[in-house]
Amino acid sequence: IILLEARIGGGVSIARVVGEIKSLKPHIHIILCVDFIANDDIIKAAEYGVDDIVRKPYNKTGLLRAIRNAWIQTV
């Protein structure tokens, strides 16, 4: 399970990062941590296989639920 910050910076596309991770390790579950949802790069990341999106500021219950759901999918 990877918790991935949506704002990587340096001109790096989050969609590209997700695509590369999934192409190398398709079984890896990625939870994307975002400030907002309406971003084309985040939508593309979801198309590449993000398993869940968690909005900031983090809600402890929501974050734990996303991690638990990803974990359940791995076993």
Residue frames relative to the residue before (quaternion, step in Angstrom):
aa qw qx qy qz dx dy dz
I 1.0000 0.0000 0.0000 0.0000 0.00 0.00 0.00
I 0.0937 -0.7823 0.6150 0.0323 3.55 -0.91 0.99
L 0.2071 -0.7095 0.6591 0.1391 3.56 -1.00 0.91
L 0.0527 -0.8384 0.5414 -0.0351 3.57 -0.40 1.25
E 0.3809 -0.7172 0.5460 0.2057 3.54 -0.80 1.09
A 0.4451 -0.7229 0.4645 0.2521 3.58 -0.79 1.01
R 0.7252 0.3792 -0.2361 0.5240 3.61 1.09 -0.58
I 0.0798 -0.8259 0.5582 0.0050 3.53 0.10 1.31
G 0.2932 -0.7807 0.4976 0.2388 3.59 0.99 -0.83
G 0.7290 0.4401 -0.3056 0.4260 3.53 -1.31 0.03
G 0.6138 -0.5825 0.3405 0.4098 3.57 1.20 0.43
V 0.4560 0.6793 -0.4507 0.3570 3.58 1.26 0.25
S 0.3496 -0.7421 0.5405 0.1866 3.56 -0.84 1.02
I 0.4382 -0.6966 0.5041 0.2620 3.56 -0.77 1.04
A 0.6126 0.5490 -0.3460 0.4513 3.59 1.07 -0.72
R 0.6486 0.5084 -0.3165 0.4698 3.58 1.00 -0.81
V 0.6399 0.5227 -0.3272 0.4585 3.60 0.94 -0.87
V 0.6618 0.4953 -0.3041 0.4735 3.59 0.89 -0.94
G 0.6559 0.5226 -0.3094 0.4483 3.58 0.92 -0.89
E 0.6702 0.4913 -0.2974 0.4701 3.58 0.97 -0.84
I 0.6336 0.5179 -0.3356 0.4666 3.58 0.97 -0.81
K 0.7006 0.4736 -0.2751 0.4574 3.58 0.82 -1.00
S 0.6424 0.5136 -0.3452 0.4521 3.62 1.04 -0.62
L 0.6909 0.4575 -0.2734 0.4884 3.59 1.12 -0.67
K 0.7998 0.0672 0.0190 0.5962 3.56 0.97 -0.91
P 0.1443 -0.8494 0.5006 0.0842 3.62 0.33 1.18
H 0.6433 0.5376 -0.3271 0.4360 3.61 1.15 -0.45
I 0.5076 0.6461 -0.4214 0.3838 3.61 1.27 -0.24
H 0.2605 -0.7444 0.5949 0.1550 3.57 -1.00 0.85
I 0.1427 -0.8023 0.5783 0.0399 3.56 -0.85 1.03
I 0.1171 -0.7519 0.6472 0.0466 3.53 -0.90 1.05
L 0.2369 -0.7971 0.5469 0.0976 3.55 -0.59 1.20
C 0.2114 -0.7764 0.5869 0.0897 3.58 -0.80 1.07
V 0.0148 0.8431 -0.5305 0.0862 3.58 -0.48 1.23
D 0.4636 -0.6373 0.5412 0.2932 3.53 -1.34 0.46
F 0.7874 0.0306 0.0378 0.6145 3.54 1.09 -0.78
I 0.4712 -0.7048 0.4645 0.2559 3.57 -1.20 0.43
A 0.6960 0.5098 -0.2870 0.4163 3.61 0.91 -0.88
N 0.4118 0.6658 -0.5090 0.3578 3.57 0.40 1.25
D 0.5101 -0.6830 0.4305 0.2967 3.58 -0.74 1.05
D 0.6455 0.5295 -0.3267 0.4429 3.58 0.99 -0.80
I 0.6446 0.5082 -0.3192 0.4736 3.59 1.04 -0.74
I 0.6260 0.5238 -0.3310 0.4736 3.57 1.03 -0.78
K 0.6481 0.5001 -0.3137 0.4811 3.61 0.97 -0.81
A 0.6213 0.5389 -0.3430 0.4538 3.59 1.01 -0.79
A 0.6339 0.5204 -0.3287 0.4683 3.57 0.99 -0.81
E 0.6437 0.5208 -0.3187 0.4614 3.59 1.02 -0.76
Y 0.6710 0.4898 -0.2925 0.4737 3.59 1.12 -0.63
G 0.7041 -0.5171 0.2644 0.4085 3.60 1.17 -0.08
V 0.2642 0.7326 -0.5759 0.2486 3.59 1.02 0.64
D 0.3901 -0.7571 0.4804 0.2092 3.58 -0.81 0.98
D 0.7917 -0.0587 0.0512 0.6059 3.57 1.13 -0.60
I 0.2306 -0.7382 0.6161 0.1495 3.54 -1.30 0.42
V 0.1020 -0.7819 0.6144 0.0270 3.56 -0.86 1.04
R 0.3167 -0.7670 0.5325 0.1666 3.56 -0.80 1.04
K 0.3275 -0.7104 0.5881 0.2052 3.53 -1.19 0.69
P 0.4977 -0.1661 -0.8512 0.0090 1.57 -2.15 1.22
Y 0.5787 -0.6425 0.3914 0.3148 3.52 -1.02 0.86
N 0.2505 -0.6843 0.6677 0.1522 3.44 -1.19 0.82
K 0.4843 -0.7036 0.4316 0.2899 3.59 -0.52 1.17
T 0.6681 0.5038 -0.3060 0.4540 3.58 0.87 -0.90
G 0.6762 0.4988 -0.2946 0.4552 3.60 0.91 -0.89
L 0.6577 0.5047 -0.3071 0.4673 3.56 0.98 -0.85
L 0.6648 0.4923 -0.3007 0.4746 3.59 0.92 -0.87
R 0.6221 0.5337 -0.3407 0.4604 3.60 1.05 -0.72
A 0.6540 0.5103 -0.3129 0.4626 3.60 0.93 -0.87
I 0.6618 0.4927 -0.3041 0.4763 3.59 0.96 -0.86
R 0.6501 0.5141 -0.3170 0.4611 3.59 0.93 -0.89
N 0.6632 0.5052 -0.3125 0.4554 3.61 0.90 -0.88
A 0.6473 0.4963 -0.3167 0.4842 3.59 1.00 -0.78
W 0.6418 0.5260 -0.3221 0.4557 3.59 0.98 -0.83
I 0.6394 0.5313 -0.3246 0.4511 3.58 0.93 -0.88
Q 0.6599 0.5157 -0.3045 0.4537 3.57 1.03 -0.76
T 0.6581 0.5244 -0.3110 0.4417 3.60 1.18 -0.47
V 0.7291 0.4212 -0.2514 0.4773 3.59 1.11 -0.53
